[in-house]
Amino acid sequence: MLKIISWNVNGLRAAHGKGLMDWMARESPDILCLQEIKAREDQIPFDLRYSSGYRVYANPSDRGGYSGVATLSKEGLKDVRKGFGDKRFDSEGRVLSCDLGFCLLYNVYFPNGGASEDRLRYKLEFYDAFLRHLDSVKASGTGIIVCGDYNTAHKEIDIARPKENENNSGFMKIEREWLDRLVEHGFTDTFRMFNSEPGQYTWWDQKTKARDRNVGWRLDYFFASEDLKPRIKAAYIMADVQGSDHCPVGLELL
């Protein structure tokens, strides 16, 4: 069984100071995909890199203290690639992929479109370019897993207050339609294979202490190409794990 966990840590150094390594030792994922690390490679904590039992692969943003992803693995990973070949997006350190043998694993921090109209446009352009990339990979017969912070709640069940947020980035119709297209292109929301209940969220606004009331959004996903569905044995949200405004999500497969 292969256990993969994905977590937007909202700052790797901050998460490290809040006990990330102790949590990793207890949970013991085979692969840990982190988003929004906000750190250059030389800022990754020394003990995380050299005494955690994990190999660390990072794709930081060119802009300091912003974005960035890292994939940690107990075993060495093959064909680790930064970005997906589009200069408009690769400078922000949003994508890191690797070859697991039976599939490609993508660790992705999708853009947030809430800051301005320009950033919403950038987010939608990223969505479209990345889906074209996935389509080209999938056409070769390669299985694909895409985990990370998608920065959009897909359906009304995935957000505590859908009506109040339908005009806010993260739940706008045009953003949600892209997730519909992802499904139409042969990708499965693995969590919903096992759980169809409402109230299942992965992000809560810290300023309003929304987590205490579970007024949240499900923004973090594992989507997998349909050919991998027979291998998937569990998918879950780890809502009790503190340390970020997001919680981790997990996937277990053969």
C-alpha positions in Angstrom: 0.0 0.0 0.0 1.3 3.4 -1.0 0.2 6.3 1.3 0.4 9.8 -0.1 -0.6 13.0 1.9 -1.0 16.5 0.4 -1.0 19.6 2.6 -1.0 23.3 2.0 1.2 24.3 5.0 1.0 28.0 4.5 4.7 28.4 5.1 7.1 25.5 5.5 9.2 27.2 8.1 6.2 28.1 10.1 4.8 24.5 9.9 8.2 23.2 10.9 8.1 25.3 14.0 4.6 24.0 14.8 5.7 20.3 14.9 5.6 19.2 11.3 8.4 16.7 11.7 6.7 15.1 14.8 3.5 14.8 12.8 5.3 13.3 9.9 6.9 10.7 12.2 3.5 9.7 13.6 1.7 9.7 10.3 4.5 8.2 8.2 3.3 8.8 4.7 5.4 7.3 1.9 5.1 10.6 0.0 4.2 14.0 1.4 3.3 16.8 -1.1 3.4 20.3 0.4 2.1 23.5 -1.1 2.7 27.2 -0.4 6.0 26.4 1.2 7.1 30.1 0.9 10.8 29.2 1.1 13.8 29.0 -1.2 15.7 25.7 -1.2 18.4 27.1 1.1 15.6 28.1 3.6 14.3 24.5 4.0 15.0 23.5 7.6 18.2 21.5 7.9 16.8 18.7 10.0 13.8 18.3 7.6 16.2 17.9 4.7 18.8 15.7 6.4 17.4 13.9 9.4 13.7 13.4 8.8 14.0 10.1 6.8 12.7 11.8 3.7 14.3 13.0 0.5 13.2 16.6 -0.2 12.4 17.8 -3.7 11.4 21.5 -4.0 10.2 23.9 -6.6 10.3 27.3 -5.0 8.9 30.5 -6.6 11.3 33.0 -8.1 9.6 35.5 -5.8 10.8 35.1 -2.2 8.3 34.2 0.6 5.6 33.2 -1.9 4.0 30.1 -3.4 6.3 27.1 -3.9 5.8 23.3 -3.6 7.9 20.5 -2.2 7.5 16.7 -2.5 9.1 14.6 0.3 9.6 10.8 -0.2 11.0 8.0 1.8 12.4 6.6 -1.4 14.2 8.4 -4.1 11.8 9.7 -6.8 12.4 9.3 -10.5 12.1 11.9 -13.3 11.3 14.8 -10.9 10.3 17.8 -13.0 9.7 21.4 -12.0 6.8 23.1 -13.7 5.0 21.9 -16.8 6.7 23.8 -19.5 4.8 27.1 -19.6 7.0 30.1 -18.8 4.0 32.2 -17.8 3.4 29.9 -14.8 6.6 28.0 -14.0 8.3 31.0 -12.4 5.8 30.9 -9.5 6.9 27.4 -8.4 3.5 25.8 -8.6 4.1 22.4 -10.1 6.4 19.5 -9.2 5.9 16.1 -10.9 7.5 12.7 -10.5 7.3 9.2 -11.9 5.9 6.5 -9.5 6.3 3.8 -12.1 2.6 3.1 -12.5 1.6 6.8 -12.9 2.8 10.3 -12.7 2.2 12.2 -9.5 1.7 16.0 -9.8 2.0 18.2 -6.7 0.2 21.5 -7.6 -0.5 24.8 -5.9 -3.1 26.3 -8.2 -3.3 30.1 -8.2 -5.7 32.1 -6.0 -7.9 34.4 -8.0 -9.2 36.6 -5.2 -6.7 39.4 -5.3 -7.7 41.1 -8.5 -9.3 40.6 -11.9 -5.8 40.1 -13.3 -5.1 37.3 -10.8 -8.4 35.7 -11.6 -7.6 35.8 -15.3 -4.1 34.3 -14.5 -5.8 31.5 -12.5 -8.2 30.6 -15.3 -5.3 30.7 -17.8 -3.3 28.4 -15.6 -6.2 26.0 -15.3 -6.6 25.8 -19.1 -2.9 25.4 -19.8 -2.5 22.7 -17.1 -5.5 20.7 -18.4 -4.0 20.8 -21.9 -0.8 19.4 -20.4 -2.7 16.7 -18.6 -4.5 15.8 -21.8 -1.3 15.4 -23.7 0.2 13.2 -21.0 -2.9 11.1 -20.6 -3.1 10.5 -24.4 0.2 8.6 -24.1 -1.5 6.1 -21.8 0.1 7.3 -18.6 -1.9 7.2 -15.4 -2.0 10.5 -13.5 -2.6 11.7 -9.9 -3.0 15.4 -9.3 -2.9 16.5 -5.7 -2.8 19.9 -4.1 -4.6 23.1 -3.3 -6.9 23.7 -6.3 -8.2 27.0 -4.7 -11.8 26.2 -5.8 -14.6 24.4 -4.1 -16.2 22.2 -6.7 -19.9 21.8 -5.7 -22.3 23.3 -3.2 -21.6 20.3 -0.9 -18.0 21.4 -0.8 -18.6 24.8 0.8 -20.4 25.8 4.0 -22.1 28.9 2.5 -22.5 28.5 -1.2 -25.0 31.2 -1.9 -23.0 33.9 -0.1 -19.8 33.0 -2.0 -21.0 32.4 -5.6 -19.5 35.7 -6.7 -16.2 35.2 -4.8 -13.2 33.7 -6.4 -12.9 30.1 -5.2 -16.6 29.4 -5.9 -17.4 31.3 -9.0 -19.2 29.5 -11.7 -16.4 29.8 -14.2 -13.9 28.3 -11.8 -16.2 25.4 -10.8 -16.8 24.7 -14.5 -13.1 24.0 -15.0 -13.4 21.2 -12.3 -16.4 19.9 -14.3 -14.1 19.8 -17.3 -11.4 18.0 -15.4 -13.9 15.3 -14.6 -15.2 15.2 -18.2 -11.6 14.7 -19.3 -11.4 11.4 -17.3 -10.3 12.4 -13.8 -12.0 11.3 -10.6 -12.4 13.2 -7.3 -11.0 10.4 -5.1 -12.5 11.6 -1.8 -16.0 11.4 -3.2 -15.4 7.8 -4.1 -15.6 7.1 -0.4 -17.5 10.0 1.2 -20.7 11.7 0.0 -21.4 13.7 3.2 -21.6 17.5 3.5 -19.5 19.4 6.0 -16.2 18.0 4.7 -13.8 20.9 4.4 -10.0 21.4 4.1 -9.7 25.2 4.5 -11.1 27.6 7.0 -10.7 31.4 7.3 -8.4 32.1 10.3 -9.4 35.7 10.8 -13.0 34.7 11.7 -12.0 31.5 13.5 -14.2 29.7 11.0 -12.6 26.3 11.9 -14.2 26.4 15.3 -17.6 26.4 13.6 -16.6 24.3 10.6 -17.5 27.1 8.2 -15.1 25.9 5.5 -14.3 25.2 1.9 -13.0 21.9 0.4 -10.1 23.3 -1.7 -7.6 20.4 -1.5 -8.0 17.3 -3.6 -6.6 14.1 -5.1 -7.9 13.8 -8.6 -6.8 10.6 -10.4 -7.2 9.3 -14.0 -9.9 6.7 -14.2 -7.6 3.9 -15.0 -6.2 4.1 -11.5 -9.5 3.7 -9.7 -9.1 0.0 -9.1 -5.9 0.7 -7.2 -7.4 3.3 -4.9 -8.3 1.9 -1.5 -8.9 5.0 0.6 -9.1 8.8 0.4 -9.8 11.1 3.3 -9.6 14.5 4.9 -7.5 14.9 8.1 -9.6 17.7 9.6 -8.1 17.4 13.1 -4.6 18.2 12.0 -3.6 21.8 13.0 -0.7 23.9 11.9 -2.1 25.7 8.9 -5.4 27.3 7.6 -5.6 24.1 5.5 -5.7 20.5 6.8 -4.0 17.6 5.0 -5.8 15.2 2.7 -4.7 11.6 2.1 -4.8 8.9 -0.6 -3.9 5.2 -0.2 -3.5 2.9 -3.2 -2.0 -0.4 -4.2 
